[in-house]
C-alpha cells in the first residue's frame, strides 16, 4: 500500500511542477530552456520516476540526464547537490565513503532531498532552469500539494 501512496505523491509532484513551468519560463534567466526541462525523483526503495517536459527530444534528453545525475547523487549522499561537493572540498567528508569520484560530482544546484509530511524521503533532481529555479520549482510543487 505504501508504494502506491509514494507513487501517487510522486506523480502529483511531477504534475504540479509541470503547471509551474510557465511561471519560470516568464523569467528572462530561465526562458532559454524554452520549456525543455526535466525532473527525476528517486524514492527510498530506489524506484525512479521522471518526466521530460517540452518538445525538443534531444534537449530534454540532456536535461533529464542532468536531473537524474542530481537526483542519484542526492539519493547516495542524502545532501543537496553543491552542498555535498562543498563538504568534500572543505575536507569535512571523504568522497570515497560515498563512491562518487570528484570527476562525477554534479556541482550544480538542482538536486535536493525532500521529506514529505508523512516521513517519505525523496531525492529529487530538476534541470533546465537556473539552479535556484530548479530547486524552487520542486519546493513550490511540494508546498502547493501540502504533502
N, C-alpha and C positions, 0 to 999 in steps of 0.2 A: 504493500500500500504506500509506503513512504516513497518508493521510486516513482510511482505515478504522481505523487504530490510534488516531488522535486521536478519532474518533467513538466508538470503544469506550471510551476513557478518560473522555470527557465523559459518556457515558451511565452509566458506573459512578459517577462523582461525583454525578450527579443522583439516581441510585437510592440511593446511600449517604446523601446528605443527607436524603432522604425518610425513611429509617429512623431518623435522629437527631431528627426534628421532635418526637416525643413527649417527649423529654428536655427540650427547650426549652419546650414548652408547660407543663411542670410548674413552670416558674419563674413566679412571680406577675407579674414585669415583662414577660414575653413571652406570657402567656396571653390577653391581649386580642385577639390576632390570630385566635384560635380555629382556628389551623392554616391560615389563608388567607394563605399566603406564596408566594414565587416565587423562582426562580433563573434567571439569564441568563448564558450563557457564550459568549464570542466567541473563536475561535481566531485564530492568526496570519494566516490567509488571509481573515479576515473572515466566516467561517461562523458563524452564530448558532444556538445551541441553548438550549432552556429548558424549564421545566416550571412549571405553575401547580398548586400543591397546595391542597387544601381544597375546599369545596363551594359557597362563595359566589362565583359567577362575577364579580360586579361588584367585590367586594373583591380577588379575585385578579387581575383585570384591572388595577386600580390598583397593586397591589404589583408586578406584572410590569413595568408601565411604569417604576416606580422602579428595579427590578432592572436593566432594560435601560439606563436612563439612567446608572446607576452603572457597569455593565459597559462601555458605549460610551465613557464618559469615561476609564476606565482604559485601554481599547484605544487611544484617541487620545494620552493623556499618558504612559502607562506607569507611572503612580503611583496609590497608593490615593486614594480619594475623601477629602476633607478635607485630606490632605497636599498635594495639588495646589493647592487653594484657599488654604491657609496660605502656600505659597510665592509665589503670585501676590500676595496681600495684603501680604506682607512685602517685596515688591519683588525677590525672588530670581528670578522668572520673569515673562515678559511673556505675558499671556493671548492676545495677538494671534498669537504663534508657534504656538498650538495651535488657533486657530479657534473657541474656545469663549468666548463673551462672558459676563461676570460674571452677568447675569441667568439664564444657563443652567447655572451651576455647580450641582452636586447638593448639595454642602455637608454631606452626612450620611455617616457611616460605613457601610460595607457593600459597597464596591467595592474590589477588590484584584487585583493581578497575582499569578498563581501560576505558578511554573516547576516542571514535573514532573521527575522524576529523569532522564528521557531528554532533557531540554532543551526540551521542548514548553512554549511560553508561552501561558497562557490569561488572559483578562481576565474576571473573574467578579464579578457583582453578585448579591447576595441581599437580599431585602427582606421585611419583615413582622414581624420581631422588633426588639428594640433593636439599635442599630448594632453594639454589641460582640458580641451574639449572631449578628447577620448575618455578621460576619467569622468568628467562631469556628466556626460550623457548617460552613463551607466548608473551613477548615483541618483540622477534625476528620475530615471526609469524605475529604479527600486523604490525610491521615496514616493513616487506617484502611485505605485501599486500598494504601498503600505504593507509590504510583506516582510 
